[in-house]
Amino acid sequence: MSGIQNHKAFVIESQLQAAARGEAEALFDLGLAYANGGAALAADPVEAHKWFNLAALNGVEEAKYCRADIADTMTAREIAEAQRRARSWLAAAAMQGLVAA
């Protein structure tokens, strides 16, 4: 893995850790990362929708628009899967005391 790829992987891991702490901007940044993809991360609209949804729930206004934009490119099944993943993430975070149940 090149130095740039290592750095990008580190940034993604850092954002995942920040998201686990409930940092709303990290949730949004993960949505952007999955929406756009790149060297360290493949584009994944389902994951992007999940993270935008979580960011929107945490008050990031722009995430609502990004979620709607990406939803326009997704099937109903993909949107349902993204919502299921968001609920699963919330449940896991609640079990760890990171968000209210």
The first five atom37 places (N, CA, C, CB, O) and aatype in JSON, in Angstrom:
{
  "aatype": [12, 15, 7, 9, 5, 2, 8, 11, 0, 13, 19, 9, 6, 15, 5, 10, 5, 0, 0, 0, 1, 7, 6, 0, 6, 0, 10, 13, 3, 10, 7, 10, 0, 18, 0, 2, 7, 7, 0, 0, 10, 0, 0, 3, 14, 19, 6, 0, 8, 11, 17, 13, 2, 10, 0, 0, 10, 2, 7, 19, 6, 6, 0, 11, 18, 4, 1, 0, 3, 9, 0, 3, 16, 12, 16, 0, 1, 6, 9, 0, 6, 0, 5, 1, 1, 0, 1, 15, 17, 10, 0, 0, 0, 0, 12, 5, 7, 10, 19, 0, 0],
  "atom_mask": [
    [1, 1, 1, 1, 1],
    [1, 1, 1, 1, 1],
    [1, 1, 1, 0, 1],
    [1, 1, 1, 1, 1],
    [1, 1, 1, 1, 1],
    [1, 1, 1, 1, 1],
    [1, 1, 1, 1, 1],
    [1, 1, 1, 1, 1],
    [1, 1, 1, 1, 1],
    [1, 1, 1, 1, 1],
    [1, 1, 1, 1, 1],
    [1, 1, 1, 1, 1],
    [1, 1, 1, 1, 1],
    [1, 1, 1, 1, 1],
    [1, 1, 1, 1, 1],
    [1, 1, 1, 1, 1],
    [1, 1, 1, 1, 1],
    [1, 1, 1, 1, 1],
    [1, 1, 1, 1, 1],
    [1, 1, 1, 1, 1],
    [1, 1, 1, 1, 1],
    [1, 1, 1, 0, 1],
    [1, 1, 1, 1, 1],
    [1, 1, 1, 1, 1],
    [1, 1, 1, 1, 1],
    [1, 1, 1, 1, 1],
    [1, 1, 1, 1, 1],
    [1, 1, 1, 1, 1],
    [1, 1, 1, 1, 1],
    [1, 1, 1, 1, 1],
    [1, 1, 1, 0, 1],
    [1, 1, 1, 1, 1],
    [1, 1, 1, 1, 1],
    [1, 1, 1, 1, 1],
    [1, 1, 1, 1, 1],
    [1, 1, 1, 1, 1],
    [1, 1, 1, 0, 1],
    [1, 1, 1, 0, 1],
    [1, 1, 1, 1, 1],
    [1, 1, 1, 1, 1],
    [1, 1, 1, 1, 1],
    [1, 1, 1, 1, 1],
    [1, 1, 1, 1, 1],
    [1, 1, 1, 1, 1],
    [1, 1, 1, 1, 1],
    [1, 1, 1, 1, 1],
    [1, 1, 1, 1, 1],
    [1, 1, 1, 1, 1],
    [1, 1, 1, 1, 1],
    [1, 1, 1, 1, 1],
    [1, 1, 1, 1, 1],
    [1, 1, 1, 1, 1],
    [1, 1, 1, 1, 1],
    [1, 1, 1, 1, 1],
    [1, 1, 1, 1, 1],
    [1, 1, 1, 1, 1],
    [1, 1, 1, 1, 1],
    [1, 1, 1, 1, 1],
    [1, 1, 1, 0, 1],
    [1, 1, 1, 1, 1],
    [1, 1, 1, 1, 1],
    [1, 1, 1, 1, 1],
    [1, 1, 1, 1, 1],
    [1, 1, 1, 1, 1],
    [1, 1, 1, 1, 1],
    [1, 1, 1, 1, 1],
    [1, 1, 1, 1, 1],
    [1, 1, 1, 1, 1],
    [1, 1, 1, 1, 1],
    [1, 1, 1, 1, 1],
    [1, 1, 1, 1, 1],
    [1, 1, 1, 1, 1],
    [1, 1, 1, 1, 1],
    [1, 1, 1, 1, 1],
    [1, 1, 1, 1, 1],
    [1, 1, 1, 1, 1],
    [1, 1, 1, 1, 1],
    [1, 1, 1, 1, 1],
    [1, 1, 1, 1, 1],
    [1, 1, 1, 1, 1],
    [1, 1, 1, 1, 1],
    [1, 1, 1, 1, 1],
    [1, 1, 1, 1, 1],
    [1, 1, 1, 1, 1],
    [1, 1, 1, 1, 1],
    [1, 1, 1, 1, 1],
    [1, 1, 1, 1, 1],
    [1, 1, 1, 1, 1],
    [1, 1, 1, 1, 1],
    [1, 1, 1, 1, 1],
    [1, 1, 1, 1, 1],
    [1, 1, 1, 1, 1],
    [1, 1, 1, 1, 1],
    [1, 1, 1, 1, 1],
    [1, 1, 1, 1, 1],
    [1, 1, 1, 1, 1],
    [1, 1, 1, 0, 1],
    [1, 1, 1, 1, 1],
    [1, 1, 1, 1, 1],
    [1, 1, 1, 1, 1],
    [1, 1, 1, 1, 1]
  ],
  "atom_positions": [
    [[0.86, -1.17, 0.0], [0.0, 0.0, 0.0], [0.9, 1.23, 0.0], [-0.97, 0.0, 1.23], [1.86, 1.3, 0.77]],
    [[0.6, 2.19, -0.84], [1.42, 3.4, -0.92], [1.19, 4.28, 0.31], [1.12, 4.18, -2.21], [0.25, 4.08, 1.08]],
    [[2.06, 5.27, 0.46], [1.92, 6.21, 1.57], [0.61, 6.96, 1.54], [0.0, 0.0, 0.0], [-0.01, 7.18, 2.58]],
    [[0.18, 7.35, 0.35], [-1.1, 8.07, 0.21], [-2.25, 7.16, 0.6], [-1.29, 8.6, -1.23], [-3.16, 7.59, 1.31]],
    [[-2.23, 5.91, 0.14], [-3.3, 4.98, 0.49], [-3.3, 4.71, 1.99], [-3.15, 3.66, -0.28], [-4.37, 4.62, 2.6]],
    [[-2.13, 4.58, 2.58], [-2.05, 4.4, 4.03], [-2.66, 5.58, 4.76], [-0.6, 4.2, 4.47], [-3.39, 5.41, 5.74]],
    [[-2.35, 6.79, 4.29], [-2.9, 8.0, 4.92], [-4.43, 8.02, 4.79], [-2.29, 9.27, 4.27], [-5.12, 8.32, 5.76]],
    [[-4.95, 7.7, 3.6], [-6.4, 7.7, 3.41], [-7.07, 6.65, 4.28], [-6.74, 7.46, 1.94], [-8.13, 6.9, 4.84]],
    [[-6.46, 5.47, 4.39], [-7.01, 4.43, 5.26], [-7.0, 4.9, 6.71], [-6.2, 3.12, 5.11], [-7.95, 4.64, 7.45]],
    [[-5.95, 5.6, 7.12], [-5.86, 6.15, 8.48], [-6.97, 7.18, 8.71], [-4.48, 6.78, 8.72], [-7.6, 7.19, 9.77]],
    [[-7.21, 8.04, 7.72], [-8.25, 9.06, 7.84], [-9.61, 8.4, 7.99], [-8.24, 10.0, 6.6], [-10.41, 8.8, 8.84]],
    [[-9.9, 7.38, 7.18], [-11.18, 6.67, 7.29], [-11.3, 6.04, 8.68], [-11.3, 5.57, 6.18], [-12.34, 6.16, 9.32]],
    [[-10.26, 5.39, 9.13], [-10.29, 4.77, 10.46], [-10.51, 5.83, 11.55], [-8.98, 4.0, 10.73], [-11.26, 5.59, 12.5]],
    [[-9.88, 6.96, 11.41], [-10.06, 8.06, 12.37], [-11.51, 8.54, 12.37], [-9.11, 9.23, 12.05], [-12.08, 8.82, 13.43]],
    [[-12.1, 8.65, 11.19], [-13.49, 9.09, 11.09], [-14.42, 8.05, 11.7], [-13.88, 9.36, 9.61], [-15.4, 8.4, 12.36]],
    [[-14.13, 6.76, 11.49], [-14.95, 5.71, 12.09], [-14.88, 5.78, 13.62], [-14.49, 4.32, 11.61], [-15.9, 5.6, 14.29]],
    [[-13.71, 6.05, 14.15], [-13.57, 6.19, 15.6], [-14.33, 7.42, 16.12], [-12.08, 6.28, 15.99], [-14.98, 7.36, 17.16]],
    [[-14.24, 8.52, 15.38], [-14.97, 9.73, 15.77], [-16.48, 9.5, 15.68], [-14.56, 10.92, 14.87], [-17.23, 9.96, 16.54]],
    [[-16.9, 8.78, 14.65], [-18.33, 8.46, 14.51], [-18.8, 7.61, 15.69], [-18.61, 7.73, 13.18], [-19.9, 7.8, 16.21]],
    [[-17.95, 6.67, 16.1], [-18.29, 5.82, 17.24], [-18.44, 6.63, 18.52], [-17.23, 4.74, 17.42], [-19.14, 6.21, 19.45]],
    [[-17.78, 7.78, 18.57], [-17.93, 8.68, 19.73], [-19.13, 9.6, 19.58], [-16.65, 9.51, 19.92], [-19.42, 10.4, 20.47]],
    [[-19.83, 9.49, 18.43], [-21.02, 10.3, 18.21], [-20.77, 11.66, 17.59], [0.0, 0.0, 0.0], [-21.64, 12.53, 17.64]],
    [[-19.61, 11.86, 16.99], [-19.3, 13.14, 16.36], [-20.03, 13.24, 15.02], [-17.76, 13.29, 16.17], [-19.72, 12.51, 14.07]],
    [[-20.99, 14.16, 14.94], [-21.87, 14.28, 13.78], [-21.11, 14.59, 12.5], [-22.89, 15.36, 14.03], [-21.44, 14.06, 11.44]],
    [[-20.11, 15.43, 12.56], [-19.35, 15.77, 11.35], [-18.59, 14.55, 10.82], [-18.36, 16.91, 11.63], [-18.41, 14.43, 9.61]],
    [[-18.16, 13.68, 11.69], [-17.49, 12.45, 11.25], [-18.48, 11.56, 10.51], [-16.88, 11.69, 12.46], [-18.12, 10.92, 9.52]],
    [[-19.71, 11.5, 10.99], [-20.75, 10.73, 10.29], [-20.93, 11.27, 8.88], [-22.09, 10.79, 11.07], [-21.01, 10.51, 7.92]],
    [[-20.99, 12.58, 8.77], [-21.15, 13.22, 7.46], [-19.94, 12.97, 6.57], [-21.37, 14.73, 7.64], [-20.09, 12.66, 5.39]],
    [[-18.74, 13.1, 7.13], [-17.52, 12.87, 6.36], [-17.46, 11.43, 5.84], [-16.29, 13.17, 7.22], [-16.99, 11.2, 4.72]],
    [[-17.92, 10.48, 6.62], [-17.96, 9.09, 6.15], [-18.95, 8.95, 5.0], [-18.34, 8.15, 7.31], [-18.69, 8.21, 4.05]],
    [[-20.07, 9.64, 5.08], [-21.02, 9.63, 3.96], [-20.36, 10.14, 2.7], [0.0, 0.0, 0.0], [-20.53, 9.54, 1.63]],
    [[-19.63, 11.22, 2.81], [-18.93, 11.77, 1.64], [-17.9, 10.79, 1.11], [-18.25, 13.1, 2.0], [-17.78, 10.6, -0.1]],
    [[-17.15, 10.16, 2.01], [-16.11, 9.22, 1.59], [-16.71, 8.05, 0.82], [-15.34, 8.7, 2.82], [-16.2, 7.66, -0.23]],
    [[-17.8, 7.49, 1.34], [-18.44, 6.36, 0.66], [-19.17, 6.8, -0.61], [-19.41, 5.67, 1.6], [-19.27, 6.02, -1.56]],
    [[-19.66, 8.01, -0.64], [-20.34, 8.49, -1.85], [-19.36, 8.67, -3.0], [-21.05, 9.81, -1.56], [-19.67, 8.38, -4.15]],
    [[-18.17, 9.17, -2.66], [-17.19, 9.5, -3.7], [-16.19, 8.38, -3.98], [-16.45, 10.73, -3.31], [-15.64, 8.3, -5.07]],
    [[-15.95, 7.53, -2.99], [-14.95, 6.49, -3.17], [-13.56, 7.08, -3.31], [0.0, 0.0, 0.0], [-13.37, 8.28, -3.12]],
    [[-12.62, 6.25, -3.65], [-11.24, 6.71, -3.82], [-10.28, 5.56, -3.66], [0.0, 0.0, 0.0], [-10.68, 4.39, -3.63]],
    [[-9.02, 5.89, -3.55], [-7.97, 4.88, -3.49], [-8.1, 3.96, -2.27], [-6.61, 5.54, -3.48], [-7.84, 2.76, -2.38]],
    [[-8.5, 4.5, -1.14], [-8.56, 3.7, 0.08], [-9.95, 3.13, 0.35], [-8.14, 4.54, 1.26], [-10.13, 2.36, 1.3]],
    [[-10.92, 3.48, -0.48], [-12.29, 3.11, -0.19], [-13.11, 3.08, -1.47], [-12.92, 4.09, 0.83], [-13.12, 4.05, -2.23]],
    [[-13.79, 1.98, -1.72], [-14.65, 1.89, -2.9], [-15.94, 2.68, -2.66], [-14.96, 0.4, -3.24], [-16.47, 2.7, -1.54]],
    [[-16.44, 3.32, -3.7], [-17.73, 4.0, -3.58], [-18.81, 2.97, -3.25], [-18.08, 4.78, -4.9], [-18.85, 1.89, -3.83]],
    [[-19.67, 3.33, -2.32], [-20.74, 2.42, -1.87], [-21.95, 3.27, -1.5], [-20.27, 1.53, -0.66], [-22.0, 3.82, -0.39]],
    [[-22.93, 3.38, -2.4], [-24.08, 4.24, -2.12], [-24.89, 3.81, -0.9], [-24.98, 4.29, -3.32], [-25.47, 4.65, -0.22]],
    [[-24.93, 2.51, -0.62], [-25.68, 2.04, 0.55], [-25.01, 2.54, 1.83], [-25.77, 0.48, 0.56], [-25.68, 3.06, 2.73]],
    [[-23.69, 2.39, 1.91], [-22.97, 2.9, 3.08], [-23.04, 4.42, 3.16], [-21.49, 2.44, 3.04], [-23.19, 4.99, 4.24]],
    [[-22.94, 5.08, 2.01], [-23.02, 6.54, 2.0], [-24.37, 6.99, 2.55], [-22.82, 7.09, 0.57], [-24.43, 7.89, 3.39]],
    [[-25.45, 6.38, 2.09], [-26.79, 6.73, 2.56], [-26.9, 6.5, 4.06], [-27.87, 5.89, 1.82], [-27.45, 7.33, 4.79]],
    [[-26.35, 5.37, 4.53], [-26.37, 5.07, 5.98], [-25.72, 6.19, 6.77], [-25.66, 3.74, 6.27], [-26.31, 6.7, 7.72]],
    [[-24.51, 6.59, 6.38], [-23.79, 7.62, 7.13], [-24.46, 8.98, 7.0], [-22.36, 7.7, 6.65], [-24.5, 9.73, 7.97]],
    [[-24.97, 9.32, 5.82], [-25.71, 10.58, 5.67], [-26.95, 10.57, 6.56], [-26.1, 10.82, 4.19], [-27.29, 11.58, 7.17]],
    [[-27.63, 9.44, 6.61], [-28.82, 9.32, 7.45], [-28.47, 9.55, 8.91], [-29.48, 7.94, 7.26], [-29.16, 10.29, 9.61]],
    [[-27.4, 8.91, 9.38], [-26.98, 9.08, 10.77], [-26.56, 10.52, 11.05], [-25.83, 8.12, 11.09], [-26.86, 11.06, 12.11]],
    [[-25.86, 11.13, 10.1], [-25.45, 12.54, 10.27], [-26.68, 13.45, 10.34], [-24.52, 12.98, 9.11], [-26.75, 14.36, 11.16]],
    [[-27.66, 13.18, 9.46], [-28.89, 13.99, 9.47], [-29.61, 13.86, 10.81], [-29.83, 13.56, 8.31], [-30.12, 14.84, 11.35]],
    [[-29.66, 12.64, 11.33], [-30.29, 12.42, 12.64], [-29.57, 13.16, 13.75], [-30.33, 10.93, 12.95], [-30.15, 13.45, 14.8]],
    [[-28.29, 13.45, 13.52], [-27.48, 14.16, 14.52], [-27.34, 15.64, 14.21], [-26.12, 13.53, 14.61], [-26.46, 16.31, 14.75]],
    [[-28.22, 16.16, 13.34], [-28.3, 17.6, 13.15], [-27.49, 18.2, 12.03], [0.0, 0.0, 0.0], [-27.42, 19.42, 11.92]],
    [[-26.86, 17.39, 11.19], [-26.09, 17.94, 10.07], [-27.06, 18.17, 8.91], [-24.91, 16.97, 9.65], [-27.45, 17.23, 8.21]],
    [[-27.42, 19.42, 8.72], [-28.44, 19.79, 7.73], [-28.05, 19.36, 6.31], [-28.67, 21.3, 7.76], [-28.88, 18.83, 5.57]],
    [[-26.8, 19.57, 5.94], [-26.35, 19.23, 4.59], [-26.48, 17.73, 4.3], [-24.9, 19.67, 4.39], [-26.65, 17.33, 3.15]],
    [[-26.41, 16.92, 5.35], [-26.53, 15.47, 5.18], [-27.89, 15.08, 4.62], [-26.28, 14.76, 6.5], [-28.01, 14.11, 3.88]],
    [[-28.92, 15.84, 4.98], [-30.27, 15.56, 4.45], [-30.29, 15.68, 2.94], [-31.3, 16.52, 5.07], [-30.9, 14.86, 2.26]],
    [[-29.63, 16.7, 2.42], [-29.6, 16.92, 0.97], [-28.75, 15.86, 0.26], [-29.06, 18.32, 0.66], [-29.11, 15.37, -0.8]],
    [[-27.62, 15.53, 0.87], [-26.75, 14.51, 0.28], [-27.46, 13.15, 0.28], [-25.42, 14.42, 1.06], [-27.37, 12.4, -0.69]],
    [[-28.16, 12.85, 1.37], [-28.91, 11.6, 1.45], [-29.96, 11.54, 0.35], [-29.57, 11.44, 2.83], [-30.13, 10.5, -0.29]],
    [[-30.66, 12.62, 0.13], [-31.68, 12.66, -0.92], [-31.06, 12.51, -2.3], [-32.48, 13.96, -0.85], [-31.6, 11.8, -3.16]],
    [[-29.93, 13.17, -2.51], [-29.26, 13.07, -3.81], [-28.83, 11.64, -4.1], [-28.05, 13.99, -3.86], [-29.04, 11.14, -5.2]],
    [[-28.22, 11.0, -3.13], [-27.74, 9.64, -3.38], [-28.91, 8.67, -3.48], [-26.79, 9.2, -2.26], [-28.83, 7.69, -4.22]],
    [[-29.99, 8.93, -2.76], [-31.16, 8.06, -2.84], [-31.75, 8.04, -4.25], [-32.23, 8.51, -1.83], [-32.34, 7.05, -4.67]],
    [[-31.59, 9.16, -4.97], [-32.09, 9.22, -6.35], [-31.39, 8.24, -7.27], [-31.92, 10.63, -6.9], [-31.91, 7.92, -8.34]],
    [[-30.22, 7.74, -6.87], [-29.46, 6.81, -7.71], [-29.61, 5.37, -7.24], [-27.98, 7.19, -7.71], [-29.03, 4.46, -7.83]],
    [[-30.4, 5.15, -6.17], [-30.49, 3.84, -5.54], [-31.84, 3.19, -5.8], [-30.25, 3.95, -4.05], [-32.83, 3.86, -6.07]],
    [[-31.86, 1.85, -5.7], [-33.12, 1.12, -5.77], [-33.8, 1.16, -4.4], [-32.89, -0.35, -6.23], [-33.17, 1.51, -3.4]],
    [[-35.06, 0.8, -4.35], [-35.79, 0.75, -3.08], [-35.14, -0.26, -2.13], [-37.27, 0.38, -3.33], [-35.09, -0.02, -0.93]],
    [[-34.64, -1.37, -2.66], [-33.97, -2.37, -1.82], [-32.68, -1.82, -1.22], [-33.66, -3.62, -2.63], [-32.38, -2.06, -0.05]],
    [[-31.94, -1.07, -2.02], [-30.7, -0.48, -1.51], [-30.99, 0.53, -0.41], [-29.92, 0.2, -2.65], [-30.28, 0.57, 0.6]],
    [[-32.03, 1.34, -0.59], [-32.4, 2.32, 0.44], [-32.84, 1.6, 1.71], [-33.53, 3.24, -0.06], [-32.46, 2.0, 2.82]],
    [[-33.63, 0.54, 1.56], [-34.07, -0.23, 2.72], [-32.87, -0.84, 3.45], [-35.05, -1.34, 2.29], [-32.83, -0.85, 4.68]],
    [[-31.88, -1.33, 2.71], [-30.68, -1.9, 3.33], [-29.89, -0.81, 4.05], [-29.79, -2.58, 2.26], [-29.39, -1.05, 5.15]],
    [[-29.78, 0.36, 3.46], [-29.07, 1.47, 4.1], [-29.76, 1.85, 5.41], [-29.0, 2.7, 3.16], [-29.1, 2.11, 6.42]],
    [[-31.08, 1.89, 5.4], [-31.83, 2.22, 6.61], [-31.67, 1.14, 7.68], [-33.32, 2.42, 6.28], [-31.56, 1.43, 8.87]],
    [[-31.65, -0.13, 7.23], [-31.43, -1.23, 8.17], [-30.05, -1.11, 8.82], [-31.58, -2.6, 7.45], [-29.9, -1.3, 10.03]],
    [[-29.04, -0.8, 8.01], [-27.68, -0.64, 8.54], [-27.59, 0.54, 9.51], [-26.67, -0.44, 7.38], [-26.89, 0.46, 10.52]],
    [[-28.29, 1.61, 9.22], [-28.28, 2.77, 10.12], [-28.93, 2.4, 11.46], [-29.03, 3.97, 9.47], [-28.41, 2.76, 12.52]],
    [[-30.05, 1.69, 11.41], [-30.71, 1.26, 12.65], [-29.8, 0.32, 13.45], [-32.05, 0.57, 12.35], [-29.72, 0.41, 14.67]],
    [[-29.12, -0.57, 12.75], [-28.21, -1.5, 13.39], [-27.06, -0.75, 14.07], [-27.67, -2.52, 12.37], [-26.67, -1.07, 15.19]],
    [[-26.51, 0.25, 13.37], [-25.43, 1.05, 13.94], [-25.92, 1.78, 15.18], [-24.88, 2.05, 12.91], [-25.21, 1.83, 16.19]],
    [[-27.12, 2.35, 15.12], [-27.68, 3.06, 16.26], [-27.89, 2.13, 17.45], [-29.0, 3.71, 15.88], [-27.61, 2.5, 18.6]],
    [[-28.38, 0.92, 17.17], [-28.61, -0.05, 18.25], [-27.29, -0.43, 18.9], [-29.32, -1.31, 17.7], [-27.21, -0.52, 20.13]],
    [[-26.26, -0.65, 18.1], [-24.95, -1.01, 18.65], [-24.37, 0.16, 19.45], [-23.98, -1.41, 17.52], [-23.8, -0.05, 20.52]],
    [[-24.53, 1.36, 18.95], [-24.04, 2.54, 19.65], [-24.78, 2.73, 20.97], [-24.18, 3.8, 18.76], [-24.18, 3.12, 21.97]],
    [[-26.08, 2.47, 20.97], [-26.88, 2.6, 22.2], [-26.44, 1.57, 23.23], [-28.37, 2.43, 21.9], [-26.39, 1.87, 24.43]],
    [[-26.13, 0.36, 22.77], [-25.68, -0.7, 23.7], [-24.37, -0.3, 24.38], [-25.49, -2.05, 22.94], [-24.1, -0.69, 25.51]],
    [[-23.56, 0.48, 23.65], [-22.28, 0.93, 24.21], [-22.42, 2.25, 24.96], [-21.26, 1.08, 23.1], [-21.43, 2.78, 25.47]],
    [[-23.65, 2.78, 25.04], [-23.89, 4.01, 25.76], [-23.45, 5.26, 25.01], [0.0, 0.0, 0.0], [-23.29, 6.32, 25.61]],
    [[-23.26, 5.14, 23.68], [-22.8, 6.28, 22.89], [-23.94, 7.18, 22.45], [-22.05, 5.8, 21.69], [-23.73, 8.37, 22.23]],
    [[-25.13, 6.62, 22.31], [-26.32, 7.39, 21.94], [-27.47, 6.94, 22.82], [-26.67, 7.22, 20.41], [-27.43, 5.86, 23.41]],
    [[-28.5, 7.77, 22.91], [-29.68, 7.41, 23.69], [-30.41, 6.29, 23.0], [-30.6, 8.63, 23.9], [-30.51, 6.27, 21.77]],
    [[-30.92, 5.36, 23.77], [-31.66, 4.21, 23.2], [-33.05, 4.61, 22.78], [-31.75, 3.06, 24.21], [-33.81, 3.78, 22.28]]
  ]
}
